[in-house]
Structure formats: C-alpha cells, structure tokens
Amino acid sequence: MRIIRLVLCMVSMLFAIAGCGIVPTWVSITHFLGDAVLTHETGKSSGEHGLSAITGKDCQLIRLIDFKDICMSSIEYESYLLSLNCDIYTWNIFGRVSCKKI
C-alpha cells in the first residue's frame, strides 16, 4: 500500500511540474475552447463546475481576488452580497460582483 501511495505521489508531482507539457496540444486547445464556451454560457469553467459538484456549493475562483471562500452555499452567497451594501449589483465578464455606480 505504501508503494502505491509513493507512485501516486510521484506521478502527481510529475504532472504538477510538467504543467501542460504532458498533455497533447490538441487536448489543451479543445479543453480551452470548451471552457470558453461553457464560461460564456454558464459563467463558470469546467473546473468550477466540477468543484461545485464535489462540494455541493456554488464555486467560483474569481472570489479569491476579494479574499472570500471559493465555494459558498446560497445562504453564504446571499450574506456576502448583502455585506457589499449595494443599491444595485453588477457582475463583470468574469463573474465578479461589485456595486454599480449610479
């Protein structure tokens, strides 16, 4: 069992160090184009959809900019929006929320 963990750890490190070099170019381009369409249609990338499915919460990586949790329940997200104290809310192309200036 220890050997299997060691091998999995080494393979994981290899992928982390190599980045996209291991993945064929056509796979990277296809994934990028698919993510672009998915983000345009749903506002979230495939990674964010996967993370949302795993956690059962709404996950958006853009929240890191505001030092907030990446994944929030609907109640947590509502509290976050109310904490902004906006009259009108607006979302940019990346899904980042802010107050609209009147």
C-alpha positions as CSV (number, residue, x, y, z in Angstrom):
1,M,0.0,0.0,0.0
2,R,2.9,2.3,0.8
3,I,4.4,1.8,-2.6
4,I,1.1,2.7,-4.3
5,R,1.0,5.9,-2.4
6,L,4.5,6.7,-3.3
7,V,3.9,6.1,-7.0
8,L,0.7,8.2,-7.0
9,C,2.6,11.0,-5.3
10,M,5.4,10.9,-7.8
11,V,3.0,10.8,-10.7
12,S,1.1,13.8,-9.2
13,M,4.3,15.7,-8.8
14,L,5.3,14.9,-12.3
15,F,2.0,16.4,-13.6
16,A,2.4,19.5,-11.4
17,I,6.0,20.1,-12.5
18,A,5.4,19.4,-16.2
19,G,2.2,21.5,-16.5
20,C,0.7,21.2,-19.9
21,G,3.7,19.7,-21.5
22,I,2.4,16.1,-21.0
23,V,-1.0,16.8,-22.4
24,P,-1.1,16.8,-26.2
25,T,-1.7,20.2,-27.8
26,W,-5.0,19.3,-29.4
27,V,-6.3,18.3,-26.0
28,S,-5.3,21.6,-24.4
29,I,-6.8,23.6,-27.3
30,T,-10.0,21.6,-27.2
31,H,-10.3,22.0,-23.4
32,F,-9.6,25.7,-23.7
33,L,-12.3,26.2,-26.4
34,G,-14.8,24.1,-24.4
35,D,-14.1,26.1,-21.3
36,A,-14.6,29.3,-23.2
37,V,-18.0,28.2,-24.5
38,L,-19.0,26.8,-21.1
39,T,-17.9,30.0,-19.3
40,H,-19.8,32.2,-21.8
41,E,-23.0,30.1,-21.4
42,T,-22.9,29.4,-17.6
43,G,-20.5,31.8,-16.1
44,K,-18.3,29.0,-14.8
45,S,-15.4,26.9,-16.2
46,S,-15.4,23.1,-16.2
47,G,-13.1,23.1,-13.1
48,E,-15.6,25.3,-11.2
49,H,-18.5,23.1,-12.3
50,G,-16.5,20.0,-11.1
51,L,-15.7,21.7,-7.8
52,S,-19.3,22.7,-7.3
53,A,-20.4,19.1,-8.0
54,I,-17.9,17.8,-5.4
55,T,-18.7,20.3,-2.7
56,G,-22.4,20.8,-3.3
57,K,-21.9,24.5,-3.2
58,D,-21.5,27.3,-5.8
59,C,-17.8,27.6,-6.6
60,Q,-16.1,30.5,-8.5
61,L,-12.4,31.0,-8.4
62,I,-12.8,34.8,-9.1
63,R,-13.7,35.2,-5.4
64,L,-10.1,34.7,-4.5
65,I,-9.5,38.3,-5.6
66,D,-11.8,39.5,-2.8
67,F,-10.2,37.1,-0.3
68,K,-13.6,35.2,0.0
69,D,-14.3,31.5,0.1
70,I,-14.2,30.0,-3.4
71,C,-17.3,27.8,-2.6
72,M,-20.3,29.2,-0.9
73,S,-23.8,27.9,-0.1
74,S,-26.7,30.0,-1.3
75,I,-27.1,31.5,2.2
76,E,-23.4,32.3,2.4
77,Y,-23.5,33.9,-1.0
78,E,-26.6,36.0,-0.1
79,S,-24.8,37.2,3.1
80,Y,-21.7,38.1,1.0
81,L,-23.9,40.1,-1.4
82,L,-25.6,41.9,1.5
83,S,-22.3,42.7,3.1
84,L,-21.4,44.7,0.0
85,N,-24.2,47.0,0.9
86,C,-25.0,47.9,-2.8
87,D,-28.1,49.6,-4.1
88,I,-27.5,47.9,-7.5
89,Y,-25.3,44.9,-8.1
90,T,-23.4,44.2,-11.3
91,W,-21.3,41.3,-12.4
92,N,-18.4,41.6,-14.9
93,I,-17.5,39.2,-17.6
94,F,-15.5,37.1,-15.2
95,G,-18.4,36.8,-12.7
96,R,-17.0,39.2,-10.1
97,V,-19.7,41.1,-8.3
98,S,-19.5,44.7,-7.4
99,C,-21.7,47.7,-6.7
100,K,-23.0,49.6,-9.8
101,K,-22.3,53.3,-9.6
102,I,-25.3,55.4,-10.2
